[in-house]
Amino acid sequence: MKLMDCMHMAAMAGGTVLGKQPFPPISSITIDSRKAGKGSLFVALSGEVSDGHEYVTETFASGASAAMVSSRHAHRIKSRLSSEHHALIVVEDPLAALQQMAASHVASFPDVKRVGITGSCGKTTTKEMVASILGAAGKTARTPGNFNSEIGLPISVFEIDGETEYGVFEMGVDHVGEMDRMLDIWRPQVAVITNIGLSHVGKMGSMQVIAKEKSKLFHQDIESAFIAENSAWTSYIRKLRSVDVHTFGRLGTEGVSSIESLGIHGWKLVYHGADIHLRAVGTHNLMDALAAISVSQSFGLEPELVREGLEGFASVPGRSRITDGSVTVIEDWYNASVDSTTTILDYMGTLPWSGRKLAVLGSMKELGAATDSAHRQVARKLLSCDLDEIYLYGKEMESAFSELKKLGFDRNVFFTDDYDALQDRMAAQTRKGDLVLLKGSRAMAMERLVPALTSIA
């Protein structure tokens, strides 16, 4: 984000400013008071657990340039401030004002080519691959990390500036109505639905509701819309949205004449005669790359730029990244759903490997009433994976353990809800030459195991 004037940002948000000029310029936006620093605009949001308005004075002490606050709290906060040069941007609703400010910012750059990406999993990797390709053609703004919600997106779009040619942003939804608010900010010309799975079904209620909400990304003005060729929801979305939906994948992505697995080293693709080495493992990452190629075609990019972009891609931490050592670890701990877990297990099952293969699976969260059946589905997938050791961690994984026992497959399977027990067991059982998959929902913090595994001699 480039330096911006406080008064200008207040005007975009439809707010008024309390304080005495001059105000220092704004160089970042945050909703986390702990991350506020020099140049920050702190947006005070009221949450279920805490209220950001209680931390405004702390953010100014850390060097924040301004705070956006609700009019209900403004004068109380103003009375606590130590300097008249602390700017309070006063609005009715800080979240709505942040979204309005972001929409105004985007509108000031009408020539930026816009890409939006949603899906139950694969959003971040697809975004990074698309941005890597488009970045070879021109300056590209992208979602930092996974700031992809109705809160994260309006912060993300301030990555756009006067030199930006392309914008690639994730648009993740976990409740009904969220996509509508994001489309008011970022209305993509080209959009991708990576997949539609059980993620967030606990909040959404059903797969059909998930499909309906995500498919709003394919708005009436869309120029190119892409969905995975193996999606069961393509026909439903085509009828629902009445737009021309294209598929991406081994068959759907045009110009890809050859795909060869390189095992732990990724994939080799031939695209319009250009040889591409994709350093990302698993079929799910291959599909993300094919989605990125399809997006690049919408903008008419040359095959050489596609090659440059994909070969410049590096796996995102926690998303199927390979960590080499005496024990090789597939770090896929950032999140987990039935689709992403079964896909990486399929990969593990077919991957040539001279040593043992171990899978460490943490619980899958936010599945609501589908929790038990989803974990039992993962157990049934484990039957066909030819793994040497299976470790199941978290109370929800007890359903998978019970299913394996019911099917007579409990040999070399360990279940625990205690992290220390899991780490001790793995430290004792893992040995040099093993390949270990770490997979689980973010709340399970499976990355804690990485130091213990990589230190094995």
N, C-alpha and C positions, 0 to 999 in steps of 0.2 A: 504494500500500500504506500502510495506517495503522500507527502505531507499535504494536509488539507486544512483549510481555515475553519475554525470553530463556528463562526457566525454563519458561514455557508452551509455547514452540516446541520446546524440548527434550523435553517430555513428549509432545507430538504426534508427534515423530519417534521416540519410544521410546528416547531417549538419556539419558545421564547427563552432568552438567556438572562439569568441572574448572575451578577458579578460585574467587575470593572475591567474594561479593556486597558491594555492589550492582553489577549489570551495567547498562550503558547499554541503552536500548530499541533494538529493531531496526526499521528503516524500509525496508529493501530486501534482496533476495536476489540473489546473483551467483555464477557459477562461474568468472568471469574475474577474476583477481587484479588486473589493470590497471584494472578498473572498480570495485574496492572503495573505499569512502570512508566518511565519517562515517555511522554507523548501519547499515552493511552486515552481513549474515550471509554469510560466504564459505563455500561448500560445496566442499570439496576433493575433486575427482574425479581418478581415475587414468586417463589417456588413453594412446594409443599413442605419442604424441610426448613428452608431459610429464606430470608428476604434480603436481596442485594442492597436495599436502602440502608441497612444497618452497617454497611461496610464502606460507604462512600468516603468518609473522612480518612479511612485507612488507605484508600487508593490515591488520594491526593498526597498523603504522606509519602507514598511510594513514587511520586512523580507524575501522576496522571495529569493530563491537560484539562480534561473535562469529565463530567458525569451526566448521563441522561437519567432523569428521575421523574417520578409521577408527581403531578401537581399536589396530590394529597400529602406528600412528604417534603415538598420543596422548602418551605420556610423553616421547618424544624431542622432540616439538614443545613440550611444556610446559616442558621444561628450557631452551628457548631464549627463552622469553618474558620481557619486561622488567618485567611487572606482574602481580600476582596477580589483578587485576580484569579481565584478558583471559579471556573465557569460551570454553572449548573444549567443544562439544557432541560427546560421544564416542558413536559408533554402530558397528555392525559393517560396514555398507556405506553410505557417504554417499548414493549415488544412490537406493537403495531407501528409505533414511530420509527423503530429500527427498520422494519420492513418497508415503510414508506420512503425512508431515506435511501435504502438500497435500490428501490425501484426507480427513484429519481436519478440516482447515480448511473444506473444502467442505461436509462433513457438518454443520457447525455453523450452516449457513445453508440449511435445507431448503426455504424458501419461494422461493428464487431460481429464476426460470424459466430453463431451461438449453438452449442451442443449441450444437451441434457441427458443424464444417465440415471436410470433407476433400476431396481431389481432386488430380489430377496438376498442375493449374495453376488459378489463379483463386481460391485459398483466401483470400488476404489481402484482395483487393478485395471479394469477397463478404462476408467478415467485417466489413469497414469499412462496407459499405452496410447490412448487417443492423443493425449497432450504431448507425449513424446514424439509422435508422428507429426502432428500439426506444428509443434515447436521447431521442427526441421524446415518448415515452410515460412514461419513468421512468428512474431512474439505471441505467446499463448498464456493466458491466465487460466488457473485451475483451482479447484477446491484444495485448500491446504489441509492435509491429513484427511479426516472424514467429516468435515464440517458440512453436513449434508441435510440438516433438518430445517424446519421453518425458522429456527434460531441461527443455525450454522450457515445456511445459504446467504442470508443478507449480510453476514460478516464477510463471507467468501468473495462476493462480487466486487468488493472494494480492491481486489487484486487487479481489476481492470483499470487501465489508464489510457492516456492519449496515444500511446505507441502500440497498444494491444490490437492484434488482428483476429485472434480466435479466443473464445472463452469456452472452457470445458468444465461443467459443474455437475456434481452429484446432486440428486434430488430424492433423498430417501424419505419414506413415509412409514409411520407406525400407528397412525390413527386417521380416521376418516376426516376429510376436509383439509388435511395438511398440504396435499398437492395443489389445491386451488390457491392457497396463499402463496405458495412458491411460484406458481405460474404468473402471479401478479408481479413478481420480481424478475423472473428469468423465463422468457418464453422462447424455447429453443427452435431453431430452424431444422436441426437434425437431432433425433432422439433415439435412445436405445433402451429397451427393457432387457436386461441380461437374463432374467428368469423370474418365475413366480413360484414361490415355495411357501413353506409353513412359517417362515420367520414372521413374528409379530401377530400370529393368528390369535394369541391370547388377548390382544387388544382389539383386533379387527373383527374377530368372531367367526369368520369362514374364509376359505380360499377364494370364493367368488367375490367377496367384499375386497379382499386384497387385490385381485385382478382388476376389479372395477376402479379402485383408487389409483393403482399404479398406471393404468391405461389412460388416465386423464392427461398424462404426459404427451400422448398423441392428440394434441389439440387440433382444432379445425384448420389452423393456418400452417400446420407442419409441412415442411418440404420433403423430408425423408424420415421414415419411421422404420426401425429395425427391431426384430424380436428373434430369439433363438429358434432355430429350425425345429428343434425337438420339443418346443413348448406345446402343452396340451391346451393352451388358452388362446392360440392365434385366431381361430375362427370366431370365438366369442368376442375378442377385442375388435376384430374387423367389423363385425356386425354392430357392436356397441358404439364404436367411434366413427364409423363410416369414413375412414381414411385408408389410403393405399399402404398397407403394412408389408414390408419386405422381411425376408428371413436372412439370418447370417448363420454360418457354420460350414462344415466340410462341403456341403452341397450348395448352400445358399450364397456363399461369398464368391463372387465372380473373380476369375483371374488366377485363382490358386490351383495350380496344376499338380502339385505334389506336396504331401505331408509325410514326414518321417520322424518317428520317435527316436530321440537320442538318450532316452532313459533319464538318469539323474542330471544330464547336461541339457535337457530341454527338448527342443524341436527344430527340425530343419524344414522350411517351407520354400517353395518356388512360386513366386508371384510375378506373373507377366515376364518370366525369364530371369527375374532377380532372385538370387539365393539369399535366404534370410535365416540367420541363426537366432532363434528365440530362446533366451536363457531364462526359462520359466517352466517348471515341471507341472505335469498333470493335464488331463483333458480339459479341466475347467479353465486353466490359463490359456490353453490353445483356443478355446472358444472365445475368451476375452480378446485375444489377438485378432481373431477373425472378425469380431465385432468392430474392432478398431480399424481394420482394413476396409470394412464396408463403409464406415463413417468417412474415411479418407477419400473413398471414391465419390462420395457426395460432393466433395469440394474439388474434385478433379486433380488430386495430387498424383504426381508421377511415381512409378514403382520405386525409383531410387530413393525418394524421400520416405516412402513407407519402409524400405529396408533400413535406412539410416535411423529412423525413429524407433523401430522395433528392436534393432540391435543395440540401441542406446538405452533401452528399458532395463531397469534393475528391479528385482522383486521387492515389494514393500515389506518392511519388517512385520513378521507375524502372519504373512499371507503367502504360504507355500515357499518360503525362502529356505534355501539349503545352507546349513552350517556344517562345514567340513571339519574333520578331526579324527581322532582314533575311533570315535563314534560319530556317525553322520546323522544329523538331525534335520527333519523336515519341520520347520517352524510354521505351523498353520493355526496358531493359537488366537488369532485376533477375533474370530467369531465362528459360530457353528450353527448349521441347520441340517435337516435330514439330507437335503440335496447336496450341500457342500461336503458333508461327512461321507456319504455313500460314494460320491465322485472320487474323493481322494483315496478312499479305501479300494476302489476299483483300480486306481493307479498303482497303489501299493501291491495289490495282488498280481499285477502283470509285469511289474518292474523287475528286470533282471538284476540279481544281487547275489554276490558270492557268500555273504555272511547271513546272519539272522535278520528277520524283520520283526520289529516290535511296534505295536500301536498303543498309544496312551490317549484315551478318549475321556474328556471332561464332559460334564452335563451340558445339554443344549437348553438354553433358557427362553423365556417368553413364548412358550408354546401352549399355555393355557390347558384346556381340556384335552388337547392332542399330545400332551407330554408323554404319557405312558405308552401310547401306540407308536409314537415317533421313536422312542428309545428302543422299543422292541423291534421296530423295523431296522434300526441300525444293527441290532444283534443278529438278525437274519442275514444281513449283508456280510457280517463278519464270518459267517459259515463258509463263504466261498472265496475268502481272501488268502488262504494259505499262509497265515501269520504264525510265527513261532511263539510269540508271547502277546497277551492282550491285557492291558491295565485299564480298568474302568474306575473313574473318580467322580464323586459327587452323588448326592442322594437320588437325583433323577436317574442316574445310570444303574441304580439297583434294578430297575425294570429290565434293562438290557441283560444284566447278569442273571436275573430270574428266567428270562427267555432262553438264554444259552443253556442254563441248567435243565430247563424243561425239554430242550431239544437234544440233551445228552452231550453237550459240548462245553464242559467246564474245565477241561484239562488245560493247564497253562493260562488260566484266566484268573486275574486277581481283581477284587473289588474292594474299595474303601471309600469312606466319606471323610477321611482324615488325611490332610495333605502331608503331614510329617511321615505317616505310615507309607504313603505312596512314594515319597522321596527316598526313604530308607530302603524300601523294597527294590526300587529301581537301581539305587547305588550298589546294592548287593548283587543284583541279577544281571545288569547290563555289562557287556564286555566289548573289548576292542573288535572292530569290524562290524558291529551291529548298525542297522539302519533303524532309526526311531522316528515315528510320526507323533507329533504333539498336536492335538486337535481338541478344541473346546470353545464354549462361549466365552466372551471377554471377561465375564464375572468370575470365571474359574481361574484366571491368571496362570495359565499353563506355562507361560514363559519362565516361571520360577524354577522349572526343572532344567533349563538350558545350561546354567553354570555347572550343575552337578553332573550332567551327562557329558559335557565337553571336557570336563576335568578327568574323566576316566582314562587311564593310561593303557 
